């Protein structure tokens, strides 16, 4: 089951509109020993206020991988052994009159919404969850890339960012589902996805500093 919604909050600060948007991406994972089972995918938007200052949010970093202790939510009963909640948030501020502005995009892992059942396959499960987080970062960069291609000033950003983001989010949701559908029945395909993520991050490296200045 997949739920997709979108929400944008615009706060007027003087003459500079400030847009704070975030979308939470929640994935539950099956044990590697369970094959061809149905899984649930829940997505909903969330507004972040200065997310970098929240202790429960870990920003994506090439050098800082997820650890079991990062998953702080109480595990749910049932067949799922892990849940990863990752988010894309962006903050925009500028002026419609001057058409100048700045957009900053960030990717986060939500510790308080993610859980992990420690077991014999903990290493494999952690690697699986890391890929979900990495896929979120890939699409954060794709979002910036599309903004760069489709908007030339801040006024255009205000008009087009919602449609661009919705398209990117749908693509990301489909990719997250594709990943699970391939790896659940055949865990050996984990390496294929690890290589895919590495290539995507490398190909999109020019967008690793996720900031757009108009």
Secondary structure, DSSP 8 states (H G I E B T S, - for coil): --------EEEEETTEEEEEEEEEEEEEEE-TT--S----EEEEE---SSGGG-TTEEE--SS----GGG--S---SSSEEEEEEEEEEEEEEEETTTTEEEEEEEEEEEGGG-EE---TTHHHHHHHHHHHHHHHHHHHHHHHHHHHHH-SSHHHHHHHHHHHHHHHHHHHHHHHHHHHHHHHH-GGGHHHHHHHHHHHHHHTGGGSS-EEE-
